[in-house]
Amino acid sequence: MKFKTYLRHKILYLIAINPITKHTIRVLTRKCETCKSSVLEQIMLNTTIGEENIKCNRCNILYRFYRPSISFFIKKSNINNKLFISFSNINDNYSVPSYIKGLNSILRGVSDFGLKKPIISSAPLSVVLELTKKCNLNCDYCYMKDVEISNEFTTEQWINIIDKLYDAGVSAVSFSGGEPLILKDFMKIANHATNLGLSTSVASNGAIIDKEYANKLYDSGLKYVEISILSSNEAKNDLYRKKGSFQKSIDAVKNCKDAGLCVALSITMTNLVKDEVEEFLKLGKSLRCDVCTFFNYIPMSNDEDPLSLSNAEKEKILKEIIIKKEKYEKDFKEIVILQAPEISKLYCNMHGSDCELKQIGFTKFTKSEFLLDYVGGCFAGRFVLAITTSGDILPCPFFRVKLGNILTDNFLEVWGHNKTLNLIRDRNNWKGKCGTCEYKIQCGGCRARPYIQSGDLLESDPTCLA
C-alpha cells in the first residue's frame, strides 16, 4: 500500500514538472480580459452545463483545440456528476461556475507555486468579509467580543472590495462580523456579490431573521445561511448569550428553511457544551437543517480561559463527533468539523488509512492517505483569507496577523509574495511536535493557536493531540 501511494505521488509529480504540462496549464488557466474567464473555465462550463461565452479569437482557437480532449476526460472520469453536482448540493448557492473557477485557481496554483504538499491555489478560493464589528449579542466565545468599534466601511467601499476580489479570481465570499445582518445595506452587498457569480454565504446569530427577512435573504441571491447557537440547551444558551436568543435562533432556522435557503446550524466546542454532541445533532435533525457544523474553539488570548477544552476533552469530543457522524449523516447534507485539522489524524487512526474521509465538509476521498497530502488540513493562507472592517488582510478570522490592506496593497501580490504566508505554507518551517509529526502535511495544526499563546506562528500547536 505504501509503495502504491508513493507511486501515485511520483507519477503526479512527474506530470506536474513536465514542461509541456506546465505550459498547457498556464495557457488554459490564464484569465482573458476580453472573455473575463480562462479557456479551461469555458470548456468546463460548456461540458457541464452547456454554457459558452467565447468572445476573442485567441480563446476561440484554444477552445476548439483543447475542448475535445478535456471534455472526453471529464465525461470518462464522471467528474461532472461526482464533483460539480454533488458539491453544489451541499451549498445550494455554490454554483457550478464558481466551483469551476475554484478548480481553475487550484490548477493555476500548481503552475504558480508548484505541486506543493499541501497545494496552494493561485488566488483564495474563499474570502471571509467581516462586514462589521457591531453585534446585537455579546457571546463569551466570540473573537469579536469587546473589540473597539471605530469607523467602518461604507456600502460602496464593500462593493468595490468585492469587485477587486472577483477580478483577482476569488470564487466565494462569506459574510461575517459581528452580526452582518444588522447592516441596513446588507442585501445590496450580498446581491452585488451573487450578481457577479460569486458563491455567497452568511454567518449570523439569527436574532433578526423573521419570515419577511428570510425571504429577502433568498431574493438577494444568497442561498446559504449559517445560524449559530452557544448551546443546544435553551437555558444554558440564554444564560451566557442573551435571554430569548435561543428561540430567536431556532425561529430563524425555520424561517430560512421555509424561504428555500440552505441552512446550517453551528455550535462552538467549548467547555460549556462538551457533552452536547448528540443533543446538538438531534436538534439539527428536528429542525430539518441541511448542515450541522462544529467549530473548534480558538481562545483569542493566552490567559486562562474557562471556555477552553483540555486536549483530552477535545480529543474525546472530536472522536464522539466522528462516531455520531456515522449515525446521523443520513439526516443531513453534511456534518462539518471546522478549525480542527487534527480531525484527519483521528479519523484515519479510527478507520484505517484507506478510510473514506470528509475532511472539510465537502471533501470526500476514498484514498485519504494519498489525497490528504494535497488538501493538507487547515485552509488558512492556502485557499482562504479574511478581510477586516478596516481592510486588513488576514490568513483567517482567528489568525489576526496583518498581511496587507485591501485598499492600499495589490491583493494578488499579497497572496503570492507575503513573507508570513510563505512561512506558514512551507511546513518544513514548523517547530516542536508539529515540525516532527508524521501528520504535519495532512494536519499541520492551527497556526493561530501558537501565535496567540507564544507570538511564534511556527511553534507547535499547544492543543496538538499527537
PEJO-V578574 format. One record per residue. N is the residue number from 0. RES is the residue in one letter. SS is DSSP state (A for helix, B for strand, O for the rest). PSI is psi as a letter, one per 30 degrees, with the letter a starting at -180 (999 if undefined). Layout:
N;RES;SS;PSI, N;RES;SS;PSI
This chain:
0;M;O;e, 1;K;A;e, 2;F;A;e, 3;K;A;e, 4;T;A;e, 5;Y;A;e, 6;L;A;e, 7;R;A;e, 8;H;A;e, 9;K;A;e, 10;I;A;e, 11;L;A;e, 12;Y;A;e, 13;L;A;e, 14;I;A;e, 15;A;A;e, 16;I;A;f, 17;N;O;k, 18;P;A;e, 19;I;A;e, 20;T;A;e, 21;K;A;e, 22;H;A;e, 23;T;A;e, 24;I;A;e, 25;R;A;e, 26;V;A;e, 27;L;A;e, 28;T;A;f, 29;R;O;k, 30;K;O;k, 31;C;B;k, 32;E;O;f, 33;T;O;e, 34;C;O;f, 35;K;O;g, 36;S;B;l, 37;S;O;l, 38;V;A;e, 39;L;A;e, 40;E;A;e, 41;Q;A;e, 42;I;A;e, 43;M;A;e, 44;L;A;e, 45;N;A;e, 46;T;A;e, 47;T;A;e, 48;I;A;g, 49;G;O;g, 50;E;O;k, 51;E;O;k, 52;N;O;h, 53;I;O;k, 54;K;O;f, 55;C;O;l, 56;N;A;e, 57;R;A;e, 58;C;A;e, 59;N;A;e, 60;I;A;e, 61;L;A;e, 62;Y;A;e, 63;R;A;e, 64;F;A;e, 65;Y;A;f, 66;R;A;e, 67;P;A;e, 68;S;A;e, 69;I;A;e, 70;S;A;e, 71;F;A;e, 72;F;A;e, 73;I;A;e, 74;K;A;e, 75;K;A;e, 76;S;O;f, 77;N;O;g, 78;I;A;e, 79;N;A;e, 80;N;A;e, 81;K;A;e, 82;L;A;d, 83;F;A;e, 84;I;A;e, 85;S;A;e, 86;F;A;e, 87;S;A;f, 88;N;A;f, 89;I;A;e, 90;N;O;j, 91;D;O;f, 92;N;O;g, 93;Y;O;i, 94;S;O;l, 95;V;A;e, 96;P;A;e, 97;S;A;e, 98;Y;A;e, 99;I;A;e, 100;K;A;e, 101;G;A;e, 102;L;A;e, 103;N;A;e, 104;S;A;e, 105;I;A;e, 106;L;A;e, 107;R;A;e, 108;G;A;e, 109;V;A;e, 110;S;A;e, 111;D;A;e, 112;F;A;f, 113;G;O;l, 114;L;O;i, 115;K;O;l, 116;K;O;j, 117;P;O;l, 118;I;O;l, 119;I;O;k, 120;S;O;l, 121;S;O;f, 122;A;O;l, 123;P;O;k, 124;L;O;e, 125;S;B;k, 126;V;B;k, 127;V;B;k, 128;L;B;j, 129;E;B;i, 130;L;O;e, 131;T;O;l, 132;K;O;f, 133;K;O;k, 134;C;O;l, 135;N;O;f, 136;L;O;l, 137;N;O;i, 138;C;O;k, 139;D;O;e, 140;Y;O;f, 141;C;O;k, 142;Y;O;f, 143;M;O;g, 144;K;O;k, 145;D;O;g, 146;V;O;l, 147;E;O;k, 148;I;O;j, 149;S;O;a, 150;N;O;k, 151;E;O;l, 152;F;O;k, 153;T;O;l, 154;T;A;e, 155;E;A;e, 156;Q;A;e, 157;W;A;e, 158;I;A;e, 159;N;A;e, 160;I;A;e, 161;I;A;e, 162;D;A;e, 163;K;A;e, 164;L;A;e, 165;Y;A;e, 166;D;A;f, 167;A;A;f, 168;G;O;g, 169;V;O;k, 170;S;O;e, 171;A;B;k, 172;V;B;k, 173;S;B;k, 174;F;B;k, 175;S;B;a, 176;G;O;b, 177;G;O;a, 178;E;O;j, 179;P;A;f, 180;L;A;f, 181;I;A;f, 182;L;O;k, 183;K;O;f, 184;D;O;g, 185;F;A;e, 186;M;A;e, 187;K;A;e, 188;I;A;e, 189;A;A;e, 190;N;A;e, 191;H;A;e, 192;A;A;e, 193;T;A;e, 194;N;A;f, 195;L;A;f, 196;G;O;g, 197;L;O;k, 198;S;B;k, 199;T;B;k, 200;S;B;l, 201;V;B;k, 202;A;B;k, 203;S;B;l, 204;N;O;f, 205;G;O;g, 206;A;O;f, 207;I;O;g, 208;I;O;i, 209;D;O;a, 210;K;A;e, 211;E;A;e, 212;Y;A;e, 213;A;A;e, 214;N;A;e, 215;K;A;e, 216;L;A;e, 217;Y;A;e, 218;D;A;f, 219;S;O;f, 220;G;O;f, 221;L;O;k, 222;K;O;f, 223;Y;B;k, 224;V;B;k, 225;E;B;j, 226;I;B;k, 227;S;B;k, 228;I;B;l, 229;L;O;e, 230;S;O;l, 231;S;O;f, 232;N;O;k, 233;E;A;e, 234;A;A;e, 235;K;A;e, 236;N;A;e, 237;D;A;f, 238;L;A;e, 239;Y;A;f, 240;R;O;d, 241;K;O;k, 242;K;O;k, 243;G;O;f, 244;S;A;e, 245;F;A;e, 246;Q;A;e, 247;K;A;e, 248;S;A;e, 249;I;A;e, 250;D;A;e, 251;A;A;e, 252;V;A;e, 253;K;A;e, 254;N;A;e, 255;C;A;e, 256;K;A;e, 257;D;A;e, 258;A;A;f, 259;G;O;g, 260;L;O;l, 261;C;B;k, 262;V;B;k, 263;A;B;k, 264;L;B;k, 265;S;B;l, 266;I;B;k, 267;T;B;k, 268;M;B;j, 269;T;O;l, 270;N;A;f, 271;L;A;f, 272;V;A;g, 273;K;O;f, 274;D;O;g, 275;E;O;g, 276;V;A;e, 277;E;A;e, 278;E;A;e, 279;F;A;e, 280;L;A;e, 281;K;A;e, 282;L;A;e, 283;G;A;e, 284;K;A;e, 285;S;A;f, 286;L;O;g, 287;R;O;h, 288;C;O;k, 289;D;O;e, 290;V;B;k, 291;C;B;k, 292;T;B;k, 293;F;B;k, 294;F;B;k, 295;N;B;k, 296;Y;O;k, 297;I;O;j, 298;P;O;k, 299;M;O;g, 300;S;O;l, 301;N;O;g, 302;D;O;l, 303;E;O;k, 304;D;O;j, 305;P;O;f, 306;L;O;f, 307;S;O;k, 308;L;O;k, 309;S;O;l, 310;N;A;e, 311;A;A;e, 312;E;A;e, 313;K;A;e, 314;E;A;e, 315;K;A;e, 316;I;A;e, 317;L;A;e, 318;K;A;e, 319;E;A;e, 320;I;A;e, 321;I;A;e, 322;I;A;e, 323;K;A;f, 324;K;A;e, 325;E;A;e, 326;K;A;e, 327;Y;A;f, 328;E;A;f, 329;K;A;f, 330;D;A;f, 331;F;O;l, 332;K;O;e, 333;E;B;k, 334;I;B;k, 335;V;B;k, 336;I;B;j, 337;L;B;l, 338;Q;O;g, 339;A;O;i, 340;P;O;f, 341;E;O;f, 342;I;A;e, 343;S;A;e, 344;K;A;e, 345;L;A;e, 346;Y;A;e, 347;C;A;e, 348;N;A;e, 349;M;A;f, 350;H;A;f, 351;G;O;l, 352;S;O;f, 353;D;O;g, 354;C;O;l, 355;E;O;k, 356;L;B;k, 357;K;B;j, 358;Q;O;e, 359;I;O;h, 360;G;O;d, 361;F;O;f, 362;T;O;j, 363;K;B;j, 364;F;B;k, 365;T;O;f, 366;K;O;i, 367;S;A;e, 368;E;A;e, 369;F;A;e, 370;L;A;f, 371;L;A;f, 372;D;A;f, 373;Y;A;f, 374;V;A;e, 375;G;O;h, 376;G;O;b, 377;C;O;k, 378;F;O;f, 379;A;B;k, 380;G;O;f, 381;R;O;e, 382;F;O;f, 383;V;B;k, 384;L;B;l, 385;A;B;l, 386;I;B;k, 387;T;O;l, 388;T;O;f, 389;S;O;g, 390;G;O;g, 391;D;B;k, 392;I;B;k, 393;L;B;l, 394;P;O;e, 395;C;B;l, 396;P;O;f, 397;F;O;f, 398;F;B;i, 399;R;O;h, 400;V;O;k, 401;K;O;k, 402;L;O;f, 403;G;B;a, 404;N;B;k, 405;I;O;f, 406;L;O;e, 407;T;O;f, 408;D;O;l, 409;N;O;j, 410;F;A;e, 411;L;A;f, 412;E;A;e, 413;V;A;e, 414;W;A;e, 415;G;A;f, 416;H;A;f, 417;N;O;k, 418;K;A;e, 419;T;A;e, 420;L;A;e, 421;N;A;e, 422;L;A;e, 423;I;A;f, 424;R;A;f, 425;D;O;j, 426;R;A;f, 427;N;A;f, 428;N;A;f, 429;W;O;k, 430;K;O;l, 431;G;A;b, 432;K;A;e, 433;C;A;e, 434;G;A;f, 435;T;A;f, 436;C;O;k, 437;E;O;f, 438;Y;O;g, 439;K;O;f, 440;I;O;e, 441;Q;O;f, 442;C;O;d, 443;G;O;f, 444;G;O;a, 445;C;O;k, 446;R;A;f, 447;A;A;e, 448;R;A;e, 449;P;A;e, 450;Y;A;e, 451;I;A;e, 452;Q;A;e, 453;S;A;f, 454;G;O;f, 455;D;O;j, 456;L;O;f, 457;L;O;f, 458;E;O;l, 459;S;O;k, 460;D;O;j, 461;P;O;f, 462;T;O;g, 463;C;O;k, 464;L;O;g, 465;A;O;999
